Amino acid sequence: MQLVQAIEQLGLDLLSPPRMMSGGDIAEVRLVETRQGLVVAKRDDPGRLAGEAEGLRALAAQASPLVIPEVIGLVGPWLFLEALEPGPPQPVRLGEGLRALHANDWPEHGWVRDNACGRTPQPNTHCRDGREFQRRQRLLPLTELATRQGLLSEGECVRLVAVADGLETWLSDAPASLVHGDLWSGNLLYSSRGPALIDPAVYCHYPEVDLAMLTLFGAPGDDFFDAYWNGSAPHDWPRREALFQLYPLLNHLVLFGAAYRGRLLSALTLLEAY
């Protein structure tokens, strides 16, 4: 379906030709000026877009001051979202907002349905134990896929499986929090209304998942961490950080190739040193 047709189906009045925006590595993104206001239109697989829309609505429903763009509509391969005006960086508000998002406990790790992280299908079968979820729904599926694709050697596969099988020896079980699930710097916007989250891959799990993703491709800074931890940083944060970076690094290895193998093996080696 053409973008103009989708805009008309939503009852929006187009004022000027849509403009291409810089987006992620996966989807086509355009800025659309309508009589009703500025709108972001994103083209992708309809199933992935439905998962993204569901995730945005789930995040918006939480008691958090973070800004979540309103979902205007989903028409065929197009997702329409509220456009956000840019604003100054506010790392303290980001830390406080993310802490508030993670404050509510959920009964199980997982999500009501599978979704996607980028183009990679993301299984979310519920588990009561977070270590079991991390092992069976995150680490092992992508380790096996990367090995089948020839991106990991058999020896490297064995090492990753050993880390996954050994989680109970050091990682305590904990209640799940709703997490963004793909919180790299490109999915964080500083808007005129405050820090905003876009393009989620939501599920419920250890909250450090979001922090590890933030530090994987960026540096949110001490002010952010001081606001987030609020004096209660876990003593083993560096170990948790390395663990929760394995899944996104495996995902990038599968999506984008061997350029991410070195970073993955560095995180693995760090974990093995404990």
C-alpha positions as CSV (number, residue, x, y, z in Angstrom):
1,M,0.0,0.0,0.0
2,Q,1.2,3.5,-0.9
3,L,1.8,6.0,1.9
4,V,-0.7,8.5,0.6
5,Q,-3.4,5.9,0.5
6,A,-2.6,4.9,4.1
7,I,-2.8,8.6,5.2
8,E,-6.2,9.0,3.6
9,Q,-7.5,5.8,5.3
10,L,-6.6,7.3,8.7
11,G,-8.5,10.4,7.8
12,L,-5.5,12.7,7.9
13,D,-5.2,15.7,5.6
14,L,-1.8,15.8,3.8
15,L,-0.3,19.3,3.5
16,S,3.1,18.6,1.8
17,P,5.0,15.6,0.4
18,P,6.3,13.3,3.1
19,R,10.0,13.7,3.8
20,M,12.5,10.9,4.4
21,M,13.9,10.7,7.9
22,S,17.0,9.1,9.2
23,G,15.9,6.0,11.0
24,G,17.2,2.7,12.2
25,D,18.8,0.0,10.1
26,I,15.6,-1.9,9.5
27,A,12.6,0.3,8.4
28,E,11.8,3.2,6.1
29,V,10.7,6.3,8.1
30,R,9.1,9.5,6.8
31,L,7.9,12.7,8.4
32,V,4.4,13.7,7.3
33,E,2.9,17.1,7.7
34,T,-0.8,17.0,8.0
35,R,-3.5,19.4,9.0
36,Q,-3.8,17.5,12.2
37,G,-0.1,17.9,13.0
38,L,3.2,16.3,12.3
39,V,3.2,12.5,12.0
40,V,5.9,9.9,11.7
41,A,5.2,7.1,9.3
42,K,7.2,3.9,9.5
43,R,7.1,1.2,6.8
44,D,8.0,-2.4,7.8
45,D,6.5,-5.9,8.1
46,P,3.0,-5.6,9.4
47,G,3.6,-8.2,12.1
48,R,6.6,-6.4,13.4
49,L,4.8,-3.1,13.4
50,A,1.9,-4.5,15.3
51,G,4.3,-5.7,18.0
52,E,5.9,-2.2,18.1
53,A,2.5,-0.5,18.5
54,E,1.6,-2.9,21.3
55,G,4.9,-2.2,23.0
56,L,4.4,1.6,22.8
57,R,0.9,1.3,24.3
58,A,2.2,-0.9,27.1
59,L,5.0,1.5,27.9
60,A,2.6,4.5,27.8
61,A,0.3,2.7,30.3
62,Q,3.0,2.6,33.0
63,A,3.3,5.2,35.8
64,S,6.5,6.7,34.4
65,P,7.3,10.3,33.4
66,L,9.0,9.1,30.2
67,V,7.5,10.4,27.0
68,I,6.0,7.7,24.7
69,P,4.8,8.8,21.3
70,E,1.1,8.2,20.7
71,V,0.2,5.4,18.3
72,I,-2.1,7.1,15.7
73,G,-2.8,4.1,13.6
74,L,-1.6,1.0,11.8
75,V,-2.6,0.6,8.1
76,G,-1.0,-2.3,6.1
77,P,2.8,-1.9,6.2
78,W,2.6,1.6,7.7
79,L,2.7,2.6,11.4
80,F,1.7,6.2,12.2
81,L,3.1,7.8,15.4
82,E,3.0,11.2,17.0
83,A,6.0,13.3,16.0
84,L,8.1,14.7,18.8
85,E,9.8,18.1,18.9
86,P,13.5,17.8,19.8
87,G,14.7,19.1,23.2
88,P,17.8,19.3,25.3
89,P,19.5,16.2,26.9
90,Q,18.1,15.4,30.3
91,P,20.1,12.4,31.7
92,V,18.7,12.8,35.2
93,R,15.1,12.8,34.1
94,L,15.9,9.8,31.9
95,G,17.4,7.9,34.9
96,E,14.4,8.8,37.1
97,G,11.9,7.9,34.4
98,L,13.5,4.6,33.6
99,R,13.6,3.8,37.3
100,A,9.9,4.5,37.6
101,L,9.2,2.4,34.5
102,H,11.0,-0.6,36.1
103,A,9.5,-0.1,39.5
104,N,6.4,-2.2,38.9
105,D,6.8,-6.0,39.4
106,W,5.2,-8.4,36.9
107,P,4.3,-12.0,37.8
108,E,6.4,-13.7,35.1
109,H,9.3,-13.1,32.8
110,G,8.2,-12.9,29.1
111,W,5.4,-11.3,27.2
112,V,1.8,-12.1,26.1
113,R,3.1,-12.9,22.6
114,D,6.3,-13.2,20.6
115,N,7.5,-10.1,18.9
116,A,10.8,-9.0,17.2
117,C,14.0,-7.3,18.0
118,G,15.0,-5.7,14.7
119,R,14.2,-8.3,12.1
120,T,15.0,-11.2,14.5
121,P,11.9,-13.0,15.9
122,Q,11.9,-12.7,19.7
123,P,10.3,-15.6,21.6
124,N,8.6,-14.5,24.8
125,T,7.2,-17.7,26.3
126,H,6.5,-17.0,30.0
127,C,8.9,-18.3,32.7
128,R,8.6,-17.8,36.4
129,D,12.4,-17.9,36.8
130,G,14.3,-15.1,35.1
131,R,17.4,-17.3,34.7
132,E,15.4,-19.9,32.8
133,F,13.9,-17.2,30.6
134,Q,17.3,-15.7,29.8
135,R,18.7,-19.1,29.0
136,R,15.9,-20.6,26.9
137,Q,14.3,-17.5,25.3
138,R,17.4,-15.3,24.8
139,L,20.8,-16.9,24.9
140,L,20.4,-20.4,23.6
141,P,18.2,-19.7,20.5
142,L,20.5,-17.1,19.1
143,T,23.6,-19.0,20.0
144,E,22.3,-22.0,18.1
145,L,21.3,-19.8,15.1
146,A,24.6,-18.0,14.9
147,T,26.4,-21.4,15.1
148,R,24.3,-22.8,12.3
149,Q,25.0,-19.7,10.2
150,G,28.8,-20.3,10.6
151,L,29.2,-17.1,12.6
152,L,30.4,-18.9,15.8
153,S,32.7,-21.9,16.1
154,E,31.6,-25.0,17.9
155,G,34.0,-24.1,20.7
156,E,32.5,-20.7,21.1
157,C,29.0,-22.2,21.1
158,V,30.0,-24.5,23.9
159,R,31.3,-21.5,25.9
160,L,28.1,-19.6,25.5
161,V,26.0,-22.6,26.5
162,A,28.1,-23.0,29.6
163,V,27.5,-19.4,30.6
164,A,23.8,-19.9,30.0
165,D,23.7,-23.1,32.0
166,G,25.6,-21.6,34.9
167,L,23.3,-18.6,35.6
168,E,21.9,-20.1,38.8
169,T,25.3,-20.2,40.4
170,W,25.5,-16.4,40.7
171,L,22.5,-14.6,39.4
172,S,19.6,-14.4,41.8
173,D,16.0,-14.8,40.6
174,A,14.0,-11.6,40.9
175,P,10.6,-10.2,40.0
176,A,10.3,-9.1,36.3
177,S,10.0,-5.5,35.2
178,L,8.6,-4.3,31.9
179,V,11.6,-3.4,29.8
180,H,11.9,-1.5,26.5
181,G,13.9,-4.4,25.2
182,D,16.0,-2.6,22.5
183,L,17.1,0.6,24.3
184,W,20.2,1.6,22.3
185,S,20.8,5.3,21.9
186,G,19.0,5.5,18.6
187,N,15.7,4.5,20.3
188,L,16.1,7.2,22.9
189,L,15.0,10.7,22.0
190,Y,15.3,13.9,24.1
191,S,12.1,15.7,23.2
192,S,10.8,19.1,24.3
193,R,8.6,17.3,26.8
194,G,11.4,15.2,28.2
195,P,13.2,11.9,27.5
196,A,11.2,9.7,25.1
197,L,11.4,6.1,24.1
198,I,10.7,4.8,20.6
199,D,10.8,1.5,18.7
200,P,10.5,-1.0,21.6
201,A,10.7,-4.7,21.7
202,V,9.0,-5.1,25.0
203,Y,8.9,-8.0,27.4
204,C,9.2,-8.5,31.2
205,H,12.6,-9.4,32.6
206,Y,15.5,-8.1,34.7
207,P,15.5,-4.3,34.4
208,E,19.3,-4.2,33.8
209,V,18.5,-5.4,30.3
210,D,17.7,-1.8,29.3
211,L,20.8,-0.4,31.1
212,A,23.1,-2.9,29.4
213,M,21.7,-2.0,26.0
214,L,22.2,1.7,26.7
215,T,25.9,1.2,27.6
216,L,26.5,-1.2,24.7
217,F,26.4,1.5,22.0
218,G,26.7,4.7,24.1
219,A,27.5,6.2,27.5
220,P,24.5,7.6,29.3
221,G,26.8,9.1,31.9
222,D,27.2,9.3,35.7
223,D,24.2,11.6,36.2
224,F,22.0,9.1,34.5
225,F,23.2,6.2,36.7
226,D,23.1,8.2,39.9
227,A,19.5,9.1,39.2
228,Y,18.6,5.5,38.1
229,W,20.3,3.6,40.9
230,N,19.3,6.2,43.6
231,G,22.0,4.8,45.9
232,S,21.1,1.1,45.4
233,A,23.4,0.0,42.5
234,P,23.9,-3.8,42.6
235,H,27.4,-4.8,43.7
236,D,27.8,-7.1,40.6
237,W,26.6,-4.6,38.0
238,P,29.6,-5.1,35.7
239,R,28.9,-8.8,35.6
240,R,25.2,-8.3,34.9
241,E,26.1,-5.7,32.3
242,A,28.3,-8.2,30.4
243,L,25.6,-10.9,30.7
244,F,22.8,-8.8,29.4
245,Q,24.9,-7.5,26.5
246,L,25.3,-11.1,25.1
247,Y,21.8,-11.2,23.7
248,P,21.9,-7.9,21.8
249,L,25.4,-8.8,20.6
250,L,24.2,-12.2,19.4
251,N,21.3,-10.4,17.6
252,H,23.7,-8.0,15.9
253,L,26.0,-10.8,14.9
254,V,23.0,-12.6,13.3
255,L,21.6,-9.5,11.7
256,F,24.8,-7.7,10.5
257,G,27.5,-10.3,10.4
258,A,31.0,-11.0,11.8
259,A,31.8,-7.4,12.6
260,Y,30.1,-8.0,16.0
261,R,31.9,-11.3,16.8
262,G,34.8,-9.6,18.6
263,R,32.6,-7.6,20.9
264,L,30.5,-10.7,21.7
265,L,33.6,-12.7,22.5
266,S,35.0,-9.9,24.7
267,A,31.8,-9.9,26.8
268,L,31.9,-13.7,27.0
269,T,35.5,-13.7,28.1
270,L,34.7,-11.1,30.8
271,L,31.9,-13.3,32.2
272,E,34.1,-16.3,32.2
273,A,36.7,-14.4,34.3
274,Y,34.4,-14.2,37.3
